[in-house]
Structures are given as C-alpha cells and as structure tokens.
Amino acid sequence: MTQRVGLIGYPVEHSLSPAMQQAAFDALGIDARYELWPTPEEEVAERIDGLRRPDYLGANVTLPHKGVAFDLVDEMTERARMARAVNTIVNRGGRLFGDNTDIPGFLAPLHQRGIDLTQTRAVVLGAGGAARGVVIALLSAGCRQISVGNRTPDRAQAMVAMLHPPVPIWSGPLDALAEWLEGATLLVNATAVGWHGDALPIPAAMLELLPKDALVYDLTYRDTPLLLEARRLGLDTQDGLEMLVQQGVESFRLWTGKEPPVDLMRAAALAGRDA
C-alpha cells in the first residue's frame, strides 16, 4: 500500500518540500508519495482528522495553520508545546503526534557554522509564530541575550510575556533597536518582509550598526533585500534554505524511523529553488 504524506497550508504551491521529500522516499525505496494539500481554514480540521487513516504517514503544516494544528493533535513534544505551533504530524496507529521541527531546523545552520550560542547576543525581528519559534530555539541553545523588535511593539511584548523565559528578553519597537544592534552578533529576520519586493524589515542604515563579525539570518530561502544589503556591507549572511532542509530531515525521521539522505534532499531543494 502506497503511503501518503503531504503539506497542509494555504497557499502551498510555492513549496520545495515535495521535491525534497520525494527524493528521500525514492532513494530509500519507501513506497510513499508526498503531496501538496492546499487547505483553506474552514477545511483544516477535516484534513488533519483524515491523517488518522492507515494509508497516511502524516503531514507537514505550514502557514497559516501551524497554530490550528497545535489544537488538533492528540499529543506533542515539549518544544511544540512551548511554541504553541505544530509543523509536523505523525500518524501513530490512528493517534496524531505533533512536533515542531522548525526549532532544530533553525539551529542547524548555526551549529554547522560552529557558533557558540551561549555567547551570542541575538536580535529577532518579528512577533508572529516564526519569531516565537526562533526565540524558543535560541533559549533552548542557551543564548545569553535576546531582543525582539516588531512594528507593533505590543505584539512583541505579548509574545515574550507568554514564553516565561529563564533569561530576560527585551522587546519593543523596531526604531528602538539601535542600541541592541550595536552589540549583536546575530540578527534574525522572522518577518514576512523580503519574501516579495524590495522592502527591508529595518532601515538599511541600521544594519551599519552591527559589528563586522555579526551574522544576518533571514528565514526566507532565497537572497532577500536584507541579505543583499548585509552582504554589501561585508556582513556574513544565512538564508533559510538549510533550515527548510533540516526541518524536513527531522520530519522524515519522524515519519519513517529511518535516516534520510540529507545531501540528496538539499540538492533537490536547491534545484527547486533555482528552477
């Protein structure tokens, strides 16, 4: 019996996950098909409940349904509970298990670079689900100082208040980030600014405040205006493609219990992005 697994979101047509995951299934000889499941909000509950059928391995969940998925699974990991978001669902004999593989996915490129996060001063832009996941990831890695800026300061403050973090996290408006950028070694864009068009999440002049050894990390898996401007200033940059690959690698392990061909998945994602 061919197993089914797919991506639940709205929209999903742009996703690189089918090429990446199908390459892994095929390489390991697993009879499974990865599909795109565009799902409007009113159909999410029915779609997720359908994952209980024996021919479903589970699903990935993307925007805007990660929070809804959190409420619909039967059990979940602690990191998903902290993030209040589920991006991977596993069918375990008709019971649905939820995880948030975005968290280890985000950290993987930083570990690959040998960055000591216990000595990192991070600035995170955004106050949505992606930013929350980034802050939780940084906290789990022992990040020493985190500041969160958002165009709507109340949202940033509310997000931080919900975390009950073990270390203080400053939160406030974007225009108050200057003093934090001057000492930051990591700037993360967890907003949607940069997916399309030429907009920057912060004014270009603010990037000049970063130390020359700072890393600018954008969760979007392409060269965004932010990354291009940072590179022009001589700063090191990281896009979100490796995060996408690594969260997919972790999802594959959860569905199959097998070690996936990471290099093959990365090559498939690159080919899809550059097509």
DRENPA-3360 file (N, C-alpha, C; in nm, 2 decimals, always signed):
BEGIN
1 = MTQRVGLI = +0.08/-0.12/+0.00/+0.00/+0.00/+0.00/+0.09/+0.12/+0.00 ~ +0.07/+0.21/-0.10/+0.14/+0.34/-0.10/+0.10/+0.43/+0.01 ~ +0.19/+0.47/+0.09/+0.17/+0.57/+0.20/+0.16/+0.71/+0.15 ~ +0.08/+0.79/+0.21/+0.06/+0.93/+0.17/+0.11/+1.02/+0.28 ~ +0.17/+1.13/+0.24/+0.21/+1.24/+0.33/+0.21/+1.36/+0.25 ~ +0.18/+1.48/+0.31/+0.17/+1.60/+0.23/+0.19/+1.72/+0.32 ~ +0.17/+1.83/+0.25/+0.19/+1.97/+0.31/+0.05/+2.03/+0.32 ~ +0.01/+2.07/+0.44/-0.11/+2.14/+0.47/-0.08/+2.28/+0.49;
9 = GYPVEHSL = -0.14/+2.37/+0.41/-0.12/+2.51/+0.42/-0.21/+2.58/+0.32 ~ -0.20/+2.71/+0.31/-0.28/+2.79/+0.22/-0.21/+2.93/+0.19 ~ -0.14/+2.95/+0.08/-0.12/+2.85/-0.03/+0.00/+2.76/+0.00 ~ +0.02/+2.67/-0.09/+0.13/+2.57/-0.08/+0.21/+2.55/-0.21 ~ +0.16/+2.61/-0.32/+0.21/+2.58/-0.45/+0.36/+2.62/-0.46 ~ +0.41/+2.71/-0.38/+0.55/+2.75/-0.39/+0.65/+2.66/-0.32 ~ +0.60/+2.56/-0.25/+0.68/+2.48/-0.16/+0.78/+2.39/-0.23 ~ +0.90/+2.38/-0.17/+1.01/+2.30/-0.22/+1.00/+2.16/-0.15;
17 = SPAMQQAA = +0.91/+2.14/-0.05/+0.91/+2.02/+0.02/+0.88/+1.89/-0.06 ~ +0.78/+1.90/-0.16/+0.76/+1.78/-0.24/+0.88/+1.72/-0.31 ~ +0.96/+1.81/-0.37/+1.08/+1.76/-0.44/+1.18/+1.70/-0.34 ~ +1.19/+1.77/-0.23/+1.29/+1.73/-0.13/+1.25/+1.60/-0.06 ~ +1.13/+1.59/-0.02/+1.09/+1.47/+0.05/+1.07/+1.35/-0.04 ~ +1.02/+1.37/-0.17/+1.00/+1.26/-0.26/+1.14/+1.20/-0.30 ~ +1.24/+1.29/-0.31/+1.37/+1.24/-0.34/+1.42/+1.14/-0.24 ~ +1.39/+1.17/-0.11/+1.43/+1.09/+0.00/+1.36/+0.96/+0.00;
25 = FDALGIDA = +1.23/+0.96/-0.01/+1.15/+0.84/-0.02/+1.20/+0.75/-0.13 ~ +1.22/+0.80/-0.25/+1.26/+0.72/-0.36/+1.39/+0.66/-0.34 ~ +1.49/+0.74/-0.29/+1.62/+0.69/-0.27/+1.63/+0.57/-0.17 ~ +1.54/+0.57/-0.07/+1.54/+0.47/+0.03/+1.44/+0.35/-0.01 ~ +1.38/+0.37/-0.12/+1.29/+0.26/-0.17/+1.16/+0.25/-0.08 ~ +1.12/+0.36/-0.03/+1.00/+0.37/+0.06/+0.88/+0.40/-0.03 ~ +0.77/+0.32/-0.03/+0.66/+0.34/-0.11/+0.57/+0.44/-0.05 ~ +0.60/+0.57/-0.08/+0.53/+0.68/-0.02/+0.52/+0.79/-0.12;
33 = RYELWPTP = +0.42/+0.87/-0.12/+0.40/+0.98/-0.21/+0.38/+1.11/-0.13 ~ +0.46/+1.21/-0.15/+0.45/+1.34/-0.09/+0.37/+1.44/-0.18 ~ +0.26/+1.49/-0.12/+0.16/+1.57/-0.20/+0.15/+1.71/-0.14 ~ +0.09/+1.80/-0.22/+0.05/+1.93/-0.18/-0.10/+1.93/-0.15 ~ -0.13/+1.98/-0.03/-0.27/+1.98/+0.01/-0.31/+2.12/+0.05 ~ -0.34/+2.21/-0.05/-0.39/+2.34/-0.02/-0.52/+2.34/+0.05 ~ -0.52/+2.40/+0.17/-0.64/+2.38/+0.26/-0.68/+2.51/+0.32 ~ -0.79/+2.56/+0.29/-0.84/+2.68/+0.35/-0.88/+2.66/+0.50;
41 = EEEVAERI = -0.89/+2.76/+0.57/-0.91/+2.75/+0.72/-1.02/+2.66/+0.76 ~ -1.13/+2.67/+0.68/-1.26/+2.60/+0.72/-1.24/+2.45/+0.70 ~ -1.14/+2.41/+0.63/-1.12/+2.27/+0.60/-1.01/+2.20/+0.67 ~ -0.94/+2.28/+0.76/-0.82/+2.22/+0.82/-0.85/+2.11/+0.92 ~ -0.95/+2.12/+1.00/-0.99/+2.02/+1.10/-1.02/+1.89/+1.03 ~ -1.09/+1.89/+0.92/-1.13/+1.77/+0.85/-1.00/+1.71/+0.78 ~ -0.92/+1.79/+0.73/-0.79/+1.74/+0.66/-0.70/+1.67/+0.77 ~ -0.69/+1.73/+0.88/-0.60/+1.68/+0.98/-0.66/+1.55/+1.04;
49 = DGLRRPDY = -0.79/+1.55/+1.06/-0.85/+1.43/+1.11/-0.84/+1.31/+1.01 ~ -0.83/+1.34/+0.88/-0.82/+1.24/+0.78/-0.68/+1.17/+0.79 ~ -0.58/+1.23/+0.86/-0.45/+1.17/+0.87/-0.45/+1.05/+0.95 ~ -0.56/+1.02/+1.02/-0.56/+0.90/+1.11/-0.58/+0.77/+1.03 ~ -0.61/+0.78/+0.90/-0.63/+0.66/+0.82/-0.50/+0.59/+0.80 ~ -0.50/+0.45/+0.79/-0.38/+0.37/+0.79/-0.29/+0.40/+0.67 ~ -0.34/+0.46/+0.56/-0.25/+0.49/+0.44/-0.18/+0.62/+0.45 ~ -0.19/+0.69/+0.57/-0.13/+0.82/+0.58/-0.02/+0.81/+0.68;
57 = LGANVTLP = +0.10/+0.86/+0.64/+0.22/+0.87/+0.74/+0.20/+0.99/+0.83 ~ +0.14/+1.09/+0.77/+0.13/+1.22/+0.85/+0.13/+1.34/+0.75 ~ +0.19/+1.45/+0.80/+0.19/+1.57/+0.72/+0.29/+1.67/+0.78 ~ +0.32/+1.76/+0.69/+0.38/+1.89/+0.73/+0.27/+1.99/+0.73 ~ +0.29/+2.09/+0.82/+0.19/+2.20/+0.82/+0.27/+2.33/+0.81 ~ +0.22/+2.42/+0.72/+0.28/+2.55/+0.70/+0.18/+2.66/+0.73 ~ +0.22/+2.78/+0.70/+0.13/+2.90/+0.72/+0.00/+2.88/+0.64 ~ -0.11/+2.92/+0.70/-0.12/+2.99/+0.83/-0.18/+2.89/+0.94;
65 = HKGVAFDL = -0.15/+2.76/+0.93/-0.23/+2.66/+1.00/-0.15/+2.59/+1.12 ~ -0.02/+2.64/+1.15/+0.06/+2.57/+1.25/-0.01/+2.58/+1.39 ~ -0.07/+2.69/+1.42/-0.14/+2.71/+1.54/-0.26/+2.63/+1.55 ~ -0.34/+2.61/+1.44/-0.46/+2.53/+1.44/-0.42/+2.38/+1.46 ~ -0.31/+2.34/+1.39/-0.27/+2.20/+1.41/-0.23/+2.17/+1.55 ~ -0.18/+2.27/+1.62/-0.14/+2.25/+1.76/-0.26/+2.21/+1.85 ~ -0.38/+2.26/+1.81/-0.50/+2.23/+1.88/-0.57/+2.10/+1.84 ~ -0.52/+2.04/+1.73/-0.59/+1.92/+1.68/-0.52/+1.79/+1.69;
73 = VDEMTERA = -0.39/+1.79/+1.74/-0.32/+1.67/+1.76/-0.35/+1.61/+1.89 ~ -0.32/+1.48/+1.91/-0.36/+1.41/+2.04/-0.25/+1.43/+2.14 ~ -0.12/+1.43/+2.10/-0.01/+1.45/+2.19/+0.10/+1.53/+2.11 ~ +0.20/+1.58/+2.18/+0.30/+1.66/+2.11/+0.43/+1.66/+2.20 ~ +0.54/+1.71/+2.13/+0.66/+1.73/+2.20/+0.66/+1.86/+2.29 ~ +0.75/+1.87/+2.38/+0.76/+1.98/+2.47/+0.79/+2.11/+2.38 ~ +0.88/+2.09/+2.28/+0.91/+2.21/+2.20/+0.79/+2.26/+2.12 ~ +0.71/+2.17/+2.08/+0.58/+2.22/+2.01/+0.49/+2.29/+2.11;
81 = RMARAVNT = +0.49/+2.23/+2.23/+0.40/+2.29/+2.33/+0.45/+2.44/+2.37 ~ +0.58/+2.45/+2.38/+0.63/+2.59/+2.41/+0.61/+2.68/+2.29 ~ +0.62/+2.63/+2.17/+0.60/+2.72/+2.05/+0.45/+2.74/+2.02 ~ +0.37/+2.66/+2.08/+0.22/+2.66/+2.05/+0.20/+2.65/+1.90 ~ +0.28/+2.57/+1.84/+0.27/+2.55/+1.69/+0.33/+2.41/+1.65 ~ +0.26/+2.35/+1.56/+0.29/+2.22/+1.51/+0.32/+2.23/+1.36 ~ +0.43/+2.19/+1.32/+0.46/+2.18/+1.17/+0.48/+2.04/+1.12 ~ +0.48/+1.94/+1.20/+0.49/+1.80/+1.16/+0.39/+1.72/+1.24;
89 = IVNRGGRL = +0.31/+1.64/+1.17/+0.22/+1.55/+1.23/+0.25/+1.41/+1.19 ~ +0.26/+1.32/+1.28/+0.29/+1.17/+1.26/+0.16/+1.09/+1.30 ~ +0.12/+1.00/+1.21/+0.01/+0.91/+1.24/+0.07/+0.79/+1.31 ~ +0.04/+0.77/+1.44/+0.08/+0.66/+1.51/-0.03/+0.57/+1.55 ~ -0.07/+0.49/+1.45/-0.18/+0.39/+1.47/-0.31/+0.46/+1.49 ~ -0.33/+0.57/+1.43/-0.46/+0.64/+1.44/-0.46/+0.76/+1.54 ~ -0.35/+0.77/+1.62/-0.34/+0.88/+1.70/-0.24/+0.98/+1.64 ~ -0.26/+1.11/+1.65/-0.18/+1.21/+1.59/-0.08/+1.27/+1.69;
97 = FGDNTDIP = +0.05/+1.26/+1.65/+0.16/+1.31/+1.73/+0.21/+1.44/+1.66 ~ +0.23/+1.55/+1.73/+0.27/+1.67/+1.68/+0.41/+1.71/+1.72 ~ +0.49/+1.77/+1.63/+0.62/+1.82/+1.67/+0.64/+1.95/+1.60 ~ +0.74/+2.02/+1.64/+0.78/+2.15/+1.57/+0.93/+2.13/+1.53 ~ +0.95/+2.09/+1.41/+1.09/+2.06/+1.36/+1.15/+2.19/+1.31 ~ +1.07/+2.30/+1.31/+1.13/+2.43/+1.27/+1.24/+2.47/+1.37 ~ +1.22/+2.43/+1.50/+1.31/+2.47/+1.60/+1.45/+2.41/+1.58 ~ +1.47/+2.28/+1.57/+1.60/+2.23/+1.54/+1.65/+2.27/+1.40;
105 = GFLAPLHQ = +1.55/+2.28/+1.31/+1.59/+2.33/+1.17/+1.66/+2.46/+1.17 ~ +1.60/+2.56/+1.25/+1.66/+2.69/+1.26/+1.80/+2.68/+1.32 ~ +1.82/+2.60/+1.42/+1.95/+2.60/+1.49/+2.06/+2.53/+1.41 ~ +2.02/+2.44/+1.32/+2.12/+2.35/+1.25/+2.23/+2.44/+1.17 ~ +2.19/+2.54/+1.09/+2.29/+2.62/+1.02/+2.39/+2.69/+1.12 ~ +2.34/+2.73/+1.24/+2.42/+2.79/+1.34/+2.52/+2.69/+1.40 ~ +2.48/+2.57/+1.42/+2.57/+2.47/+1.47/+2.67/+2.43/+1.37 ~ +2.63/+2.43/+1.24/+2.72/+2.39/+1.13/+2.83/+2.50/+1.12;
113 = RGIDLTQT = +2.80/+2.62/+1.15/+2.90/+2.73/+1.15/+2.99/+2.73/+1.27 ~ +2.96/+2.65/+1.37/+3.04/+2.65/+1.49/+3.01/+2.76/+1.58 ~ +2.89/+2.83/+1.57/+2.86/+2.94/+1.65/+2.83/+2.90/+1.80 ~ +2.89/+2.96/+1.89/+2.86/+2.93/+2.03/+2.75/+3.02/+2.08 ~ +2.63/+2.96/+2.08/+2.51/+3.04/+2.11/+2.50/+3.08/+2.25 ~ +2.58/+3.02/+2.34/+2.58/+3.07/+2.48/+2.65/+3.20/+2.49 ~ +2.73/+3.24/+2.39/+2.80/+3.37/+2.39/+2.74/+3.46/+2.29 ~ +2.62/+3.43/+2.24/+2.56/+3.51/+2.13/+2.46/+3.61/+2.18;
121 = RAVVLGAG = +2.47/+3.73/+2.13/+2.37/+3.83/+2.15/+2.28/+3.84/+2.03 ~ +2.15/+3.81/+2.04/+2.07/+3.80/+1.92/+1.96/+3.91/+1.92 ~ +1.93/+3.96/+1.80/+1.82/+4.04/+1.78/+1.73/+3.97/+1.68 ~ +1.60/+3.96/+1.72/+1.50/+3.89/+1.64/+1.39/+3.99/+1.59 ~ +1.37/+3.99/+1.46/+1.27/+4.08/+1.40/+1.14/+4.01/+1.38 ~ +1.03/+4.05/+1.44/+0.90/+3.99/+1.42/+0.84/+3.95/+1.55 ~ +0.71/+3.92/+1.55/+0.64/+3.88/+1.67/+0.53/+3.77/+1.64 ~ +0.54/+3.71/+1.53/+0.45/+3.60/+1.49/+0.50/+3.46/+1.54;
129 = GAARGVVI = +0.44/+3.36/+1.48/+0.48/+3.22/+1.51/+0.62/+3.19/+1.48 ~ +0.67/+3.24/+1.37/+0.81/+3.22/+1.33/+0.91/+3.28/+1.43 ~ +0.88/+3.40/+1.47/+0.97/+3.47/+1.57/+0.96/+3.40/+1.70 ~ +0.85/+3.35/+1.74/+0.83/+3.28/+1.87/+0.92/+3.15/+1.86 ~ +0.91/+3.08/+1.75/+1.00/+2.96/+1.73/+1.14/+2.99/+1.74 ~ +1.18/+3.10/+1.68/+1.33/+3.14/+1.68/+1.37/+3.17/+1.83 ~ +1.29/+3.24/+1.90/+1.32/+3.28/+2.04/+1.33/+3.15/+2.12 ~ +1.24/+3.06/+2.11/+1.24/+2.93/+2.18/+1.37/+2.85/+2.15;
137 = ALLSAGCR = +1.40/+2.85/+2.02/+1.52/+2.78/+1.97/+1.65/+2.84/+2.04 ~ +1.66/+2.97/+2.04/+1.77/+3.04/+2.10/+1.78/+3.02/+2.25 ~ +1.67/+3.02/+2.31/+1.66/+2.99/+2.46/+1.71/+2.85/+2.49 ~ +1.66/+2.75/+2.40/+1.70/+2.61/+2.43/+1.85/+2.59/+2.41 ~ +1.91/+2.68/+2.32/+2.05/+2.67/+2.30/+2.14/+2.75/+2.40 ~ +2.07/+2.81/+2.49/+2.15/+2.89/+2.59/+2.19/+3.03/+2.55 ~ +2.12/+3.09/+2.45/+2.16/+3.22/+2.41/+2.16/+3.32/+2.53 ~ +2.26/+3.40/+2.54/+2.28/+3.48/+2.66/+2.20/+3.61/+2.66;
145 = QISVGNRT = +2.16/+3.66/+2.54/+2.08/+3.78/+2.54/+2.00/+3.79/+2.41 ~ +1.87/+3.82/+2.42/+1.78/+3.82/+2.31/+1.70/+3.95/+2.32 ~ +1.69/+4.02/+2.21/+1.60/+4.13/+2.20/+1.51/+4.11/+2.08 ~ +1.38/+4.15/+2.09/+1.28/+4.13/+1.99/+1.22/+4.26/+1.95 ~ +1.22/+4.29/+1.82/+1.16/+4.41/+1.78/+1.05/+4.39/+1.68 ~ +0.95/+4.47/+1.68/+0.84/+4.45/+1.59/+0.77/+4.58/+1.56 ~ +0.71/+4.59/+1.44/+0.65/+4.72/+1.41/+0.54/+4.76/+1.50 ~ +0.47/+4.65/+1.56/+0.37/+4.67/+1.66/+0.43/+4.62/+1.79;
153 = PDRAQAMV = +0.48/+4.71/+1.87/+0.55/+4.67/+2.00/+0.47/+4.59/+2.09 ~ +0.34/+4.61/+2.10/+0.25/+4.54/+2.19/+0.26/+4.39/+2.15 ~ +0.27/+4.36/+2.03/+0.27/+4.22/+1.99/+0.40/+4.15/+2.03 ~ +0.51/+4.22/+2.02/+0.64/+4.17/+2.07/+0.64/+4.15/+2.22 ~ +0.58/+4.24/+2.29/+0.57/+4.23/+2.43/+0.48/+4.12/+2.48 ~ +0.37/+4.10/+2.41/+0.28/+3.99/+2.44/+0.34/+3.85/+2.41 ~ +0.42/+3.84/+2.30/+0.48/+3.72/+2.27/+0.58/+3.68/+2.38 ~ +0.67/+3.78/+2.42/+0.77/+3.75/+2.52/+0.70/+3.71/+2.65;
161 = AMLHPPVP = +0.59/+3.78/+2.69/+0.53/+3.76/+2.81/+0.47/+3.61/+2.82 ~ +0.43/+3.56/+2.71/+0.38/+3.42/+2.70/+0.49/+3.31/+2.72 ~ +0.61/+3.35/+2.70/+0.72/+3.25/+2.70/+0.77/+3.21/+2.84 ~ +0.76/+3.30/+2.93/+0.81/+3.28/+3.07/+0.96/+3.23/+3.06 ~ +1.04/+3.31/+2.99/+1.18/+3.26/+2.96/+1.26/+3.26/+3.09 ~ +1.37/+3.18/+3.09/+1.46/+3.18/+3.20/+1.56/+3.30/+3.20 ~ +1.57/+3.37/+3.09/+1.65/+3.49/+3.09/+1.57/+3.61/+3.04 ~ +1.61/+3.73/+3.08/+1.53/+3.85/+3.03/+1.54/+3.86/+2.88;
169 = IWSGPLDA = +1.43/+3.90/+2.82/+1.42/+3.93/+2.68/+1.36/+4.07/+2.66 ~ +1.44/+4.16/+2.60/+1.39/+4.29/+2.58/+1.30/+4.28/+2.46 ~ +1.19/+4.36/+2.46/+1.10/+4.36/+2.34/+1.05/+4.51/+2.33 ~ +1.03/+4.55/+2.20/+0.99/+4.68/+2.18/+0.98/+4.72/+2.03 ~ +0.97/+4.84/+2.00/+0.95/+4.88/+1.86/+1.08/+4.87/+1.78 ~ +1.07/+4.86/+1.65/+1.19/+4.85/+1.56/+1.28/+4.97/+1.58 ~ +1.23/+5.09/+1.59/+1.31/+5.21/+1.59/+1.39/+5.22/+1.72 ~ +1.37/+5.13/+1.82/+1.44/+5.14/+1.94/+1.55/+5.03/+1.95;
177 = LAEWLEGA = +1.57/+4.96/+1.83/+1.67/+4.85/+1.83/+1.81/+4.90/+1.81 ~ +1.84/+5.02/+1.78/+1.97/+5.07/+1.75/+2.07/+5.03/+1.86 ~ +2.04/+5.05/+1.98/+2.14/+5.02/+2.09/+2.17/+4.87/+2.10 ~ +2.07/+4.79/+2.06/+2.09/+4.64/+2.07/+2.17/+4.59/+1.95 ~ +2.15/+4.65/+1.83/+2.22/+4.61/+1.71/+2.37/+4.64/+1.73 ~ +2.40/+4.74/+1.80/+2.55/+4.77/+1.81/+2.63/+4.66/+1.88 ~ +2.56/+4.58/+1.96/+2.64/+4.47/+2.03/+2.59/+4.34/+1.98 ~ +2.51/+4.33/+1.88/+2.45/+4.20/+1.84/+2.55/+4.12/+1.76;
185 = TLLVNATA = +2.55/+3.99/+1.78/+2.63/+3.90/+1.69/+2.54/+3.82/+1.60 ~ +2.41/+3.83/+1.62/+2.32/+3.76/+1.53/+2.19/+3.84/+1.51 ~ +2.15/+3.87/+1.39/+2.03/+3.93/+1.35/+1.94/+3.84/+1.27 ~ +1.82/+3.81/+1.32/+1.73/+3.71/+1.25/+1.61/+3.79/+1.21 ~ +1.58/+3.78/+1.08/+1.45/+3.83/+1.02/+1.35/+3.72/+1.02 ~ +1.25/+3.73/+1.11/+1.14/+3.63/+1.12/+1.01/+3.69/+1.08 ~ +1.02/+3.80/+1.00/+0.90/+3.86/+0.94/+0.88/+3.81/+0.80 ~ +0.77/+3.85/+0.74/+0.75/+3.82/+0.60/+0.80/+3.92/+0.51;
193 = VGWHGDAL = +0.86/+4.03/+0.56/+0.92/+4.13/+0.48/+1.04/+4.08/+0.40 ~ +1.04/+4.08/+0.27/+1.15/+4.03/+0.20/+1.11/+3.91/+0.11 ~ +1.00/+3.85/+0.14/+0.95/+3.74/+0.05/+0.93/+3.79/-0.09 ~ +0.87/+3.91/-0.10/+0.84/+3.97/-0.23/+0.88/+4.12/-0.22 ~ +0.92/+4.17/-0.34/+0.95/+4.31/-0.35/+1.09/+4.35/-0.29 ~ +1.11/+4.48/-0.27/+1.24/+4.53/-0.24/+1.25/+4.58/-0.09 ~ +1.14/+4.56/-0.01/+1.14/+4.62/+0.12/+1.24/+4.55/+0.21 ~ +1.28/+4.63/+0.31/+1.37/+4.58/+0.42/+1.29/+4.58/+0.55;
201 = PIPAAMLE = +1.31/+4.48/+0.64/+1.24/+4.48/+0.77/+1.29/+4.60/+0.86 ~ +1.41/+4.65/+0.84/+1.46/+4.76/+0.92/+1.53/+4.85/+0.82 ~ +1.54/+4.98/+0.85/+1.61/+5.07/+0.76/+1.76/+5.02/+0.73 ~ +1.80/+5.04/+0.61/+1.94/+4.99/+0.57/+2.05/+5.05/+0.66 ~ +2.03/+5.17/+0.71/+2.13/+5.24/+0.79/+2.14/+5.17/+0.92 ~ +2.04/+5.10/+0.97/+2.05/+5.03/+1.10/+2.14/+4.91/+1.09 ~ +2.15/+4.85/+0.97/+2.24/+4.74/+0.95/+2.39/+4.78/+0.97 ~ +2.42/+4.90/+0.95/+2.56/+4.95/+0.96/+2.60/+4.95/+1.11;
209 = LLPKDALV = +2.50/+4.94/+1.20/+2.53/+4.94/+1.34/+2.59/+4.81/+1.39 ~ +2.56/+4.70/+1.31/+2.61/+4.57/+1.35/+2.76/+4.56/+1.35 ~ +2.82/+4.48/+1.45/+2.96/+4.45/+1.44/+2.99/+4.38/+1.31 ~ +3.12/+4.39/+1.27/+3.16/+4.33/+1.14/+3.16/+4.18/+1.14 ~ +3.16/+4.12/+1.26/+3.15/+3.98/+1.27/+3.01/+3.92/+1.29 ~ +2.91/+4.01/+1.28/+2.77/+3.96/+1.30/+2.73/+3.88/+1.19 ~ +2.63/+3.79/+1.21/+2.56/+3.71/+1.11/+2.42/+3.76/+1.09 ~ +2.38/+3.78/+0.97/+2.24/+3.82/+0.94/+2.17/+3.70/+0.88;
217 = YDLTYRDT = +2.07/+3.65/+0.94/+2.00/+3.53/+0.91/+1.85/+3.56/+0.87 ~ +1.81/+3.53/+0.75/+1.68/+3.55/+0.71/+1.61/+3.41/+0.69 ~ +1.49/+3.39/+0.74/+1.42/+3.26/+0.73/+1.37/+3.24/+0.59 ~ +1.37/+3.34/+0.51/+1.33/+3.32/+0.37/+1.44/+3.24/+0.29 ~ +1.40/+3.14/+0.21/+1.50/+3.06/+0.15/+1.54/+3.11/+0.01 ~ +1.58/+3.24/+0.01/+1.64/+3.30/-0.11/+1.71/+3.42/-0.07 ~ +1.79/+3.48/-0.16/+1.85/+3.61/-0.13/+1.75/+3.72/-0.12 ~ +1.73/+3.77/+0.00/+1.63/+3.88/+0.02/+1.70/+4.01/+0.01;
225 = PLLLEARR = +1.63/+4.12/+0.00/+1.69/+4.25/+0.01/+1.77/+4.27/+0.13 ~ +1.73/+4.22/+0.24/+1.81/+4.23/+0.37/+1.94/+4.16/+0.36 ~ +1.94/+4.04/+0.30/+2.07/+3.96/+0.29/+2.16/+4.03/+0.19 ~ +2.10/+4.08/+0.08/+2.19/+4.15/-0.02/+2.25/+4.28/+0.04 ~ +2.18/+4.35/+0.11/+2.23/+4.48/+0.18/+2.33/+4.44/+0.28 ~ +2.31/+4.34/+0.36/+2.41/+4.29/+0.46/+2.54/+4.25/+0.39 ~ +2.53/+4.18/+0.28/+2.65/+4.13/+0.21/+2.72/+4.25/+0.15 ~ +2.65/+4.35/+0.11/+2.71/+4.47/+0.05/+2.80/+4.54/+0.16;
233 = LGLDTQDG = +2.75/+4.53/+0.28/+2.82/+4.59/+0.40/+2.93/+4.50/+0.45 ~ +2.95/+4.39/+0.39/+3.06/+4.30/+0.43/+3.02/+4.20/+0.54 ~ +2.89/+4.19/+0.57/+2.85/+4.10/+0.68/+2.82/+3.96/+0.63 ~ +2.84/+3.86/+0.72/+2.81/+3.73/+0.68/+2.66/+3.71/+0.68 ~ +2.61/+3.62/+0.59/+2.46/+3.60/+0.58/+2.43/+3.45/+0.57 ~ +2.30/+3.42/+0.61/+2.25/+3.29/+0.60/+2.10/+3.30/+0.56 ~ +2.07/+3.23/+0.45/+1.92/+3.23/+0.41/+1.86/+3.11/+0.48 ~ +1.73/+3.09/+0.45/+1.65/+2.99/+0.52/+1.65/+2.85/+0.45;
241 = LEMLVQQG = +1.72/+2.83/+0.34/+1.71/+2.71/+0.27/+1.76/+2.59/+0.36 ~ +1.87/+2.61/+0.43/+1.92/+2.50/+0.51/+1.83/+2.47/+0.63 ~ +1.76/+2.57/+0.68/+1.66/+2.55/+0.78/+1.55/+2.46/+0.73 ~ +1.50/+2.50/+0.60/+1.40/+2.42/+0.54/+1.44/+2.27/+0.52 ~ +1.57/+2.25/+0.48/+1.62/+2.12/+0.46/+1.62/+2.04/+0.59 ~ +1.67/+2.11/+0.69/+1.69/+2.04/+0.82/+1.56/+2.01/+0.89 ~ +1.46/+2.10/+0.88/+1.33/+2.07/+0.94/+1.27/+1.95/+0.87 ~ +1.29/+1.95/+0.73/+1.24/+1.84/+0.65/+1.31/+1.70/+0.69;
249 = VESFRLWT = +1.44/+1.71/+0.71/+1.51/+1.59/+0.75/+1.45/+1.53/+0.88 ~ +1.43/+1.62/+0.98/+1.37/+1.58/+1.11/+1.23/+1.52/+1.09 ~ +1.15/+1.58/+1.00/+1.02/+1.53/+0.97/+1.03/+1.39/+0.91 ~ +1.12/+1.37/+0.82/+1.13/+1.24/+0.75/+1.17/+1.13/+0.86 ~ +1.25/+1.17/+0.95/+1.29/+1.07/+1.06/+1.17/+1.03/+1.14 ~ +1.08/+1.13/+1.17/+0.97/+1.11/+1.25/+0.87/+1.02/+1.18 ~ +0.85/+1.04/+1.05/+0.75/+0.96/+0.97/+0.80/+0.82/+0.95 ~ +0.93/+0.80/+0.92/+0.98/+0.67/+0.88/+1.06/+0.59/+0.98;
257 = GKEPPVDL = +1.12/+0.66/+1.07/+1.22/+0.60/+1.16/+1.35/+0.57/+1.10 ~ +1.37/+0.62/+0.98/+1.49/+0.60/+0.90/+1.58/+0.73/+0.89 ~ +1.71/+0.71/+0.87/+1.79/+0.82/+0.85/+1.79/+0.86/+0.70 ~ +1.75/+0.99/+0.67/+1.73/+1.03/+0.53/+1.86/+1.07/+0.47 ~ +1.86/+1.07/+0.33/+1.98/+1.11/+0.26/+1.98/+1.27/+0.25 ~ +2.05/+1.33/+0.35/+2.04/+1.47/+0.37/+2.10/+1.55/+0.24 ~ +2.21/+1.50/+0.19/+2.27/+1.57/+0.08/+2.18/+1.57/-0.04 ~ +2.11/+1.46/-0.06/+2.01/+1.45/-0.17/+1.90/+1.54/-0.15;
265 = MRAAALAG = +1.85/+1.55/-0.03/+1.74/+1.64/+0.00/+1.78/+1.78/-0.02 ~ +1.90/+1.82/+0.02/+1.95/+1.95/+0.00/+1.96/+1.99/-0.15 ~ +2.01/+1.89/-0.23/+2.03/+1.91/-0.37/+1.89/+1.93/-0.44 ~ +1.79/+1.85/-0.40/+1.66/+1.87/-0.46/+1.60/+2.00/-0.42 ~ +1.62/+2.05/-0.30/+1.56/+2.18/-0.26/+1.63/+2.29/-0.34 ~ +1.76/+2.28/-0.35/+1.84/+2.38/-0.43/+1.79/+2.39/-0.57 ~ +1.77/+2.27/-0.63/+1.73/+2.26/-0.77/+1.59/+2.32/-0.79 ~ +1.50/+2.30/-0.69/+1.37/+2.35/-0.69/+1.37/+2.50/-0.68;
273 = RDA = +1.45/+2.55/-0.59/+1.46/+2.70/-0.57/+1.51/+2.77/-0.69 ~ +1.61/+2.71/-0.75/+1.68/+2.78/-0.86/+1.62/+2.75/-1.00 ~ +1.51/+2.67/-1.00/+1.45/+2.63/-1.13/+1.38/+2.76/-1.19;
% end
